[in-house]
């Protein structure tokens, strides 16, 4: 294809501490590395003053266009809807002006919410859609999928459900590729002891670490039960990095947690590799109570753990099994606190088995690098324009 400009359209506050911000930033960087002329189009919202490059420790600057939007997203549901509608009208005007001026371009958009992409099919420009969850049939999604030049989905389960729900015929225009990993960023040359010293952590305790924010759909309620079970044994710590203790207490309706469930709050993204290396095992949640968690997610945290070369304890969900097997991780039965406590203990105590899984997981990371994902997506766009 000719070098048409790609506008990556996302109704997202950037930079943001949320995982989708990492995905947006790393994908833009990887697609630029692959040769794309890309610009990120975002709503103009109050956010961290750091640049996207600095916030996400990127190797290059990402061209960004922040367009006028009513920044009232913090006013609850009504504020979010009004803000999103203003963003829709603003990007529609932005692209229509470019069409009138004769510019040839491609729109690449992502399902940040349920409706802000709705005007994209009406703009008369070729577009591609990245989907991170299965969708039930609706006219808006049907119009979006029917007219897209291609769909990018993060696991095969999502692809199968979308094909079935929307009776899509041309499956060649659906690319399945999980989220990615910046291998060099997380595979750092530092010992566990040195990492703990930098973070002021005890050298004398076993640490099973969860890195991520508090979301109900992840099955967070298992942690207090597991911590209590572990406290009855050799008292390893479950460390939560990225979530606030009081927010989790309120979300779970609890007054306090077991003493060995430790919260370290939200930490800078650039600091996370140190936390992973400081741990003895790393935890990936999953629950049958949420289809998104059980079937549709492609957890970036899993890929980051794989690059960090630490034993991984993961919920045995179809979404996670779409990426790894028991050769790479210790699986536990979702929503079963006894099973999770037992598997954490196994990962901490069986060093030979843990080392073998760590090696298998790290070997697999090369398949999931952001560079490979960016190139594959850009090639897919080029082939279907």
C-alpha positions as CSV (number, residue, x, y, z in Angstrom):
1,X,0.0,0.0,0.0
2,X,1.0,3.6,-0.3
3,X,2.2,5.2,2.9
4,X,-1.2,6.4,4.0
5,X,-1.2,8.1,7.4
6,X,-2.7,5.9,10.2
7,X,-4.7,7.7,12.8
8,X,-5.0,5.6,15.9
9,X,-8.3,6.7,17.5
10,X,-8.9,6.0,21.2
11,X,-11.3,7.5,23.7
12,X,-8.7,7.3,26.4
13,X,-6.9,9.5,28.9
14,X,-3.2,9.4,28.1
15,X,-0.9,8.9,29.8
16,X,-2.8,6.7,32.3
17,X,-1.8,4.2,34.9
18,X,-4.3,1.7,33.5
19,X,-3.2,-1.2,31.4
20,X,-4.8,0.0,28.2
21,X,-2.5,3.0,28.3
22,X,0.5,0.7,28.1
23,X,-1.1,-1.2,25.3
24,X,-1.8,2.0,23.3
25,X,1.7,3.4,23.8
26,X,3.6,0.2,23.1
27,X,1.5,-0.6,20.0
28,X,2.1,2.8,18.5
29,X,5.8,2.5,19.1
30,X,5.9,-1.0,17.6
31,X,3.9,0.0,14.5
32,X,6.2,3.1,14.0
33,X,9.2,0.7,14.2
34,X,7.5,-1.5,11.6
35,X,7.3,1.5,9.2
36,X,3.9,3.0,9.9
37,X,3.2,6.7,9.7
38,X,1.0,6.8,12.8
39,X,-0.5,9.5,15.0
40,X,-2.5,8.8,18.2
41,X,-5.8,10.8,18.3
42,X,-7.1,11.3,21.8
43,X,-9.6,13.4,23.8
44,X,-8.1,16.4,25.4
45,X,-8.3,15.5,29.1
46,X,-6.5,16.4,32.3
47,X,-3.8,13.8,33.0
48,X,-0.2,13.3,34.1
49,X,2.1,16.1,32.9
50,X,4.8,13.6,31.8
51,X,5.0,12.8,28.1
52,X,3.8,9.5,26.9
53,X,7.4,8.6,26.1
54,X,8.6,9.4,29.6
55,X,5.6,7.9,31.4
56,X,5.9,4.5,29.6
57,X,9.7,4.4,29.2
58,X,9.4,4.3,25.4
59,X,12.4,4.4,23.1
60,X,10.8,7.1,20.8
61,X,8.3,9.9,20.8
62,X,4.7,9.1,19.7
63,X,3.0,11.7,17.6
64,X,-0.2,12.7,19.5
65,X,-3.2,14.8,18.5
66,X,-5.4,15.7,21.4
67,X,-8.7,17.1,20.1
68,X,-11.2,19.2,21.9
69,X,-13.5,17.3,24.3
70,X,-15.7,18.2,27.2
71,X,-13.5,16.9,30.1
72,X,-16.3,16.0,32.4
73,X,-15.6,12.3,32.6
74,X,-15.3,12.5,36.3
75,X,-18.9,13.5,36.8
76,X,-20.1,9.9,36.9
77,X,-22.0,8.0,34.1
78,X,-23.7,11.1,32.7
79,X,-20.4,13.0,32.5
80,X,-18.7,10.1,30.8
81,X,-21.5,9.8,28.2
82,X,-21.5,13.5,27.4
83,X,-17.7,13.7,27.3
84,X,-17.6,10.7,24.9
85,X,-20.2,12.2,22.7
86,X,-18.3,15.4,22.5
87,X,-15.2,13.4,21.5
88,X,-17.1,11.6,18.8
89,X,-18.4,14.9,17.3
90,X,-14.9,16.4,17.6
91,X,-13.1,13.5,15.8
92,X,-15.8,13.3,13.1
93,X,-15.2,17.0,12.3
94,X,-11.4,16.4,12.5
95,X,-11.5,13.6,9.9
96,X,-14.1,15.3,7.7
97,X,-11.9,18.3,7.3
98,X,-9.0,16.1,6.3
99,X,-11.3,14.4,3.7
100,X,-12.3,17.7,2.3
101,X,-8.6,18.7,2.0
102,X,-8.0,15.5,0.0
103,X,-5.8,13.7,2.6
104,X,-5.8,9.9,2.3
105,X,-5.6,8.2,5.6
106,X,-6.6,5.1,7.6
107,X,-8.4,5.0,10.9
108,X,-7.3,2.4,13.5
109,X,-9.6,2.3,16.5
110,X,-10.0,0.2,19.6
111,X,-13.0,-0.7,21.8
112,X,-12.2,1.5,24.8
113,X,-16.0,1.7,25.5
114,X,-19.3,0.6,24.0
115,X,-20.1,3.4,21.6
116,X,-17.4,6.1,21.0
117,X,-16.4,4.4,17.7
118,X,-19.9,4.6,16.4
119,X,-19.3,7.4,13.9
120,X,-16.2,5.7,12.4
121,X,-18.1,3.7,9.7
122,X,-19.8,6.9,8.5
123,X,-16.6,8.9,7.8
124,X,-15.9,7.4,4.4
125,X,-12.3,6.3,5.3
126,X,-10.9,2.8,5.4
127,X,-10.6,1.6,9.0
128,X,-9.6,-1.3,11.2
129,X,-10.9,-2.2,14.7
130,X,-9.1,-3.9,17.6
131,X,-11.4,-5.8,19.8
132,X,-10.5,-6.9,23.4
133,X,-13.8,-8.6,24.4
134,X,-16.6,-10.6,22.8
135,X,-19.6,-8.6,21.7
136,X,-23.3,-9.4,21.7
137,X,-25.2,-8.5,18.6
138,X,-26.1,-4.9,18.2
139,X,-26.7,-2.7,15.1
140,X,-23.8,-0.4,16.0
141,X,-21.3,-3.3,16.2
142,X,-22.8,-4.9,13.1
143,X,-22.3,-1.8,11.1
144,X,-18.7,-1.4,12.5
145,X,-17.7,-5.0,11.8
146,X,-19.4,-5.2,8.4
147,X,-17.6,-2.2,7.0
148,X,-14.2,-2.6,8.6
149,X,-11.3,-3.6,6.4
150,X,-10.1,-5.9,9.2
151,X,-10.6,-6.9,12.8
152,X,-7.8,-7.5,15.3
153,X,-8.7,-9.7,18.3
154,X,-6.6,-10.7,21.3
155,X,-7.6,-14.4,21.5
156,X,-9.2,-17.1,19.4
157,X,-12.2,-17.4,21.8
158,X,-13.2,-13.8,21.0
159,X,-12.8,-14.4,17.3
160,X,-15.1,-17.5,17.4
161,X,-17.8,-15.7,19.4
162,X,-17.7,-12.6,17.1
163,X,-17.9,-14.8,14.0
164,X,-20.9,-16.6,15.4
165,X,-22.7,-13.6,16.9
166,X,-22.4,-11.5,13.8
167,X,-22.4,-14.2,11.1
168,X,-19.1,-12.9,9.6
169,X,-18.2,-14.7,6.4
170,X,-14.7,-13.5,5.6
171,X,-12.7,-14.8,8.5
172,X,-9.4,-14.0,6.6
173,X,-10.0,-10.4,7.6
174,X,-9.8,-11.3,11.3
175,X,-6.3,-11.4,12.8
176,X,-5.8,-13.1,16.2
177,X,-2.8,-11.8,18.1
178,X,-2.5,-11.5,21.9
179,X,-1.2,-8.5,23.7
180,X,2.5,-8.1,23.8
181,X,5.5,-7.6,26.0
182,X,8.6,-5.4,26.1
183,X,11.1,-8.2,26.8
184,X,14.1,-6.0,27.5
185,X,12.2,-3.7,29.8
186,X,11.2,-6.5,32.2
187,X,14.1,-8.9,31.8
188,X,16.5,-6.8,33.9
189,X,20.0,-7.7,35.1
190,X,19.6,-7.5,38.9
191,X,19.4,-10.1,41.6
192,X,16.4,-10.7,43.8
193,X,18.4,-9.5,46.8
194,X,19.5,-6.3,45.2
195,X,15.9,-5.5,44.0
196,X,14.6,-6.0,47.5
197,X,17.3,-3.7,48.9
198,X,16.2,-1.0,46.4
199,X,12.6,-1.4,47.4
200,X,13.2,-1.7,51.2
201,X,11.8,-5.2,51.3
202,X,12.8,-7.9,53.8
203,X,15.3,-10.5,52.6
204,X,13.9,-13.1,55.0
205,X,10.4,-13.7,53.8
206,X,8.9,-15.5,50.8
207,X,6.9,-13.1,48.6
208,X,4.1,-14.1,46.1
209,X,3.3,-10.9,44.2
210,X,0.3,-9.6,42.3
211,X,1.1,-6.5,40.1
212,X,-2.0,-4.7,39.0
213,X,-5.0,-2.6,39.9
214,X,-8.2,-3.6,41.7
215,X,-11.0,-4.7,39.4
216,X,-14.0,-6.8,40.6
217,X,-14.0,-8.8,37.4
218,X,-10.5,-10.2,38.2
219,X,-11.7,-12.2,41.2
220,X,-9.8,-10.1,43.8
221,X,-11.9,-11.5,46.6
222,X,-9.8,-14.6,46.7
223,X,-6.7,-12.9,48.1
224,X,-7.9,-12.5,51.8
225,X,-8.9,-16.2,51.9
226,X,-5.6,-17.3,50.4
227,X,-3.5,-15.1,52.7
228,X,-5.3,-16.5,55.7
229,X,-4.6,-20.1,54.5
230,X,-0.9,-19.3,53.8
231,X,-0.6,-17.6,57.2
232,X,-1.4,-20.9,58.8
233,X,1.7,-22.4,57.1
234,X,5.1,-20.8,56.6
235,X,3.7,-17.2,56.5
236,X,4.7,-16.2,53.0
237,X,3.5,-12.7,52.1
238,X,1.1,-11.9,49.3
239,X,2.2,-8.5,48.0
240,X,-0.3,-6.3,46.1
241,X,1.5,-3.7,44.0
242,X,-0.7,-1.3,42.0
243,X,-3.8,-1.2,44.2
244,X,-4.7,0.9,47.3
245,X,-5.6,-1.1,50.4
246,X,-8.6,1.2,51.4
247,X,-10.0,1.0,47.8
248,X,-9.9,-2.8,47.9
249,X,-11.4,-2.9,51.4
250,X,-14.3,-0.8,50.3
251,X,-14.7,-2.7,47.1
252,X,-14.8,-6.1,48.9
253,X,-16.9,-4.7,51.8
254,X,-14.3,-5.8,54.4
255,X,-12.9,-4.1,57.5
256,X,-9.4,-5.5,57.4
257,X,-7.1,-8.1,55.8
258,X,-4.8,-10.8,57.2
259,X,-1.5,-9.4,58.3
260,X,0.4,-11.2,55.5
261,X,-1.6,-9.6,52.7
262,X,0.5,-6.5,52.1
263,X,-0.4,-3.5,49.9
264,X,2.3,-1.3,48.4
265,X,0.0,1.1,46.5
266,X,0.3,2.4,43.0
267,X,3.9,2.5,41.8
268,X,5.5,4.1,38.6
269,X,5.4,1.9,35.6
270,X,9.2,2.1,35.3
271,X,9.5,0.6,38.8
272,X,7.5,-2.5,38.1
273,X,10.4,-4.7,36.8
274,X,12.1,-4.3,40.1
275,X,9.0,-5.5,42.0
276,X,8.7,-8.6,39.8
277,X,12.3,-9.5,40.2
278,X,12.0,-9.0,44.0
279,X,9.3,-11.7,44.2
280,X,9.6,-15.4,44.6
281,X,6.4,-16.0,42.6
282,X,4.0,-13.9,40.5
283,X,0.2,-14.3,40.5
284,X,-2.2,-14.0,37.6
285,X,-5.9,-13.9,38.6
286,X,-8.9,-15.3,36.8
287,X,-12.5,-16.0,37.8
288,X,-15.4,-18.0,36.4
289,X,-17.7,-15.2,37.7
290,X,-16.7,-12.9,34.8
291,X,-16.8,-14.0,31.1
292,X,-14.2,-11.3,30.4
293,X,-11.8,-12.7,33.0
294,X,-12.5,-16.3,32.2
295,X,-12.7,-16.2,28.4
296,X,-11.8,-13.0,26.8
297,X,-8.9,-11.3,28.4
298,X,-5.3,-11.4,27.2
299,X,-3.5,-10.3,30.4
300,X,-0.4,-8.2,29.7
301,X,0.7,-8.9,33.2
302,X,1.1,-12.6,32.2
303,X,3.5,-11.6,29.4
304,X,5.4,-9.2,31.7
305,X,5.8,-12.0,34.3
306,X,7.1,-14.3,31.7
307,X,9.8,-11.9,30.7
308,X,10.7,-11.2,34.4
309,X,11.8,-14.9,34.8
310,X,9.9,-15.6,38.0
311,X,7.6,-18.6,38.7
312,X,4.0,-17.8,37.7
313,X,0.9,-19.0,39.5
314,X,-2.0,-18.5,37.2
315,X,-5.8,-19.2,37.2
316,X,-6.5,-22.1,34.8
317,X,-8.9,-20.2,32.5
318,X,-9.5,-20.7,28.8
319,X,-8.2,-17.2,28.2
320,X,-4.9,-17.9,29.9
321,X,-4.6,-21.4,28.4
322,X,-4.9,-19.8,25.0
323,X,-1.4,-18.4,25.7
324,X,0.4,-20.8,28.1
325,X,0.4,-24.4,29.3
326,X,1.4,-26.2,32.5
327,X,4.9,-26.4,31.0
328,X,5.2,-22.6,31.6
329,X,3.1,-21.8,34.7
330,X,1.7,-23.3,37.8
331,X,-2.1,-23.5,37.3
332,X,-4.7,-23.3,40.1
333,X,-8.4,-23.8,39.8
334,X,-10.2,-20.4,39.5
335,X,-12.1,-19.2,42.6
336,X,-10.7,-22.0,44.7
337,X,-8.7,-20.5,47.6
338,X,-7.4,-23.8,48.9
339,X,-6.1,-24.7,45.4
340,X,-4.5,-21.3,45.0
341,X,-2.8,-21.5,48.4
342,X,-1.5,-25.0,47.7
343,X,-0.1,-24.0,44.3
344,X,1.6,-20.9,45.6
345,X,3.3,-23.1,48.2
346,X,4.3,-25.6,45.5
347,X,5.8,-22.8,43.4
348,X,7.7,-21.5,46.3
349,X,9.0,-24.8,47.6
350,X,9.7,-26.9,44.4
351,X,12.6,-25.0,42.9
352,X,13.5,-27.6,40.2
353,X,9.9,-27.5,38.8
354,X,9.7,-23.8,39.1
355,X,13.0,-23.3,37.3
356,X,11.9,-25.5,34.4
357,X,8.6,-23.5,34.1
358,X,10.5,-20.2,34.2
359,X,12.7,-21.2,31.4
360,X,9.8,-22.4,29.3
361,X,7.8,-19.2,29.9
362,X,10.8,-17.0,29.0
363,X,11.5,-18.9,25.8
364,X,7.9,-18.3,24.8
365,X,8.1,-14.5,25.2
366,X,9.8,-14.0,21.9
367,X,6.5,-14.9,20.2
368,X,4.7,-12.1,22.0
369,X,7.0,-9.1,21.8
370,X,5.4,-5.8,21.0
371,X,7.7,-5.6,18.0
372,X,6.3,-8.8,16.5
373,X,2.8,-7.7,17.3
374,X,3.3,-4.2,15.8
375,X,4.8,-5.6,12.6
376,X,2.1,-8.3,12.2
377,X,-0.7,-5.8,12.7
378,X,0.9,-3.3,10.3
379,X,1.4,-6.0,7.7
380,X,-2.3,-7.0,8.2
381,X,-3.4,-3.4,7.7
382,X,-1.2,-3.1,4.6
383,X,-2.6,-6.3,3.0
384,X,-6.2,-5.4,3.6
385,X,-6.3,-1.7,2.7
